Amino acid sequence: MVFNTSRGRVVDEGSLWRARAEGLVEQVVLDVYEAEKTAQRASGEALKRADIATAHIAGYSYDGKVAGTVMLYEALADRYGWPGMGKIDELDTEPRELDGPQVGASYLEQLDCAVRQAYDIQQDHEKLQKAVGLEDTERGAYFDSLRKDYPVRREFGNYRVSVEQGYSAEAVVTLKELGFVG
């Protein structure tokens, strides 16, 4: 599996598609693209071939934006001698309860249940797939609009999972390792 959320130029997409055709890569998940610095933002080919494609939103969680803002302020404060912010109390920090899985759900189904409630990546993929048939500049504008109008998304640490909700002890351990609150 190839999973690229770093920088588009890290992965040569031509080589990636050749490796996939040769059976060396089974699945491809892309959040960044070679063409991102151009007007098209992502090639139609990349969007068609990736199993999951999103509009460079890996760092677009509310929590990531808050952390990035704090880091930027702290760097400026350090540079210009301003007072630091110290520890910032995040807004809305009480973990939300998730719905439990269906009775008899397998371990993987339980993980899927929790993860999709916190963030269903398939929704972002489906939105970006609407750009496949667009001309390059239209695709780029659509890509940018998905980022500009991105909905609030919280990180896994804002969601609670427990055995009482119907998750197995094994699933709770794994979900906590992914960042959920137990």
N, C-alpha and C positions, 0 to 999 in steps of 0.2 A: 504494500500500500504506500502511496505517496500522498503526503498531507503537507501542503505548503501554505503557511500563514505568515511567513517572514517577509521576504521581498520577492517580487516577481521575477527578477533576473537570476535568482538563485537556481531556478529550475529552467533548463532549456526545454521549452515545450516541444520542439521538433523531436528531440531525443526521447522525451517522455512518451510521446505517441508512438515512436518506433519501438521502444521497450515494451510498451503495452501490446502492440501488435505481435511482438515476438513472445508474449506470455511471461515476460519478466516482471511486469507490474499488473496486479489484478484490479486494484481500485485506485481512483484518483480523487482527491478532495482538494479544491483550490479556493483560496480566499484572496490570493494575489496573482498577478498575471504579468507576463513579459510585456504586453502592450499597455500596461497601466500608465506609462509616461506619455502615451499618445492620446489623440482625441477619441480613439475607440475604447480605451480603458481595458477591455478584454476582447480577445478575438472571438468571433462567432464559433470558430473551430474548438477553442478551449471550452466554451460554454456547452457546446454539444457533446463533447467527449468526456468531460468530467462527470463522475458519478454524483458528486455534490459540488456546486459552485456558488460562492457567495460574493457579495460586493465589497470585499476588503473591510469587513466589519468585525474582525476578531477582537479588536480592542475597543469596541463600541458599547460595552456594558456601561451602565450608570456608574458602577463602582470604579471601572477603569478610567472613566472621564474624571471623576473626583480625584483619584490618585494622581493622574497626569497633571491636573490643575495644581494640586498641592506641590508636586515635584517642580513644576515650572516656577511657581511662586517662591519656593524655597531656594531655587537656584538664583533667581533674581534678587531675593533678599540677601543671599550670601554675597553676591556680586556688588550690590549697592549699599550694603550695610543696614538694610531694613530689619525690623524685628521678625523673627521666624514665627510661623503659625503654631508650632508645637503640634501636639496630637490633635487632629481634627475629629470631632464627633460626627460620624456619618448620620445623615438623615434616615429615618425609617429603618432602624437597625433590628427591630424585632423579627426573628426568622418567621417566615410564613409556613403554615402547615400544608403539605401536599396531600392530594388524594392518594389513597393507597392503591396498590395493584389489584387486579381481579383475583378472586379466590382461586388458588391453584396455579397462579402464574409461576412460570419457571424463573430461575435466577436472572437470566438475561432479560426476560420480559419485565421483571421488577426494576432492573436498572433502566431499561428503556422507558418505563412508565415515569420514573422520577426525572430522568434527564429531559424528556420531551415536555414535561410540565414546566420545568425551569427554563428550557430553551429548545424549541423545536427547529433545528437547523433546516429541516425540509421546507419550512415556510420561506426562509430566505432563499433557498435554492429555487423554489418555484417562482418567486418574484423575479429573480435574475434570468430565469429561462425565457421570460417574455422578451428579453433583449436579443435572443438568438437570430431572428430574422431581420433585425434592424440594420440599416446602413451604419457604417463605422461611427460617424459623428452623432447620429441619433442614439446608437448603442452607448456611446460615451456619456451623452447627456442623461440617458435613462439610468446608467450606472451611478452617476453623480447624484441623481435625485434619490436613489435608494439610500445612499449614505446621508444625504442632507436631511431627509425626512425619516431617519431610522427611529423606530419606537423605543421607548425605555425598556431595557433588558437588564435584569439583575444577575449577578454571579451566583454560583451554586451555594455559596456560604450564606445566602439569604433565605434558604429553604431548609426545613427540618424534615427528617425522615426517622421513622422508628418502627420497632417491631409491633407496637400497639396499632400502627396504621395498616399493618398487614404485610410489611416487608420482612423478609427472613433476616435472621441475625447476620448471615453471610452477605446479603445484599446491603444491609446497613453499614457493615464494615467497609465494603467497597465504595459505597456512596460517600461515606465520610472521607475516604482516601481521595475522592474526587473533589472534596471541598464542601459537601453538604454538612449541615449540623445534625448531630445525632441526639 
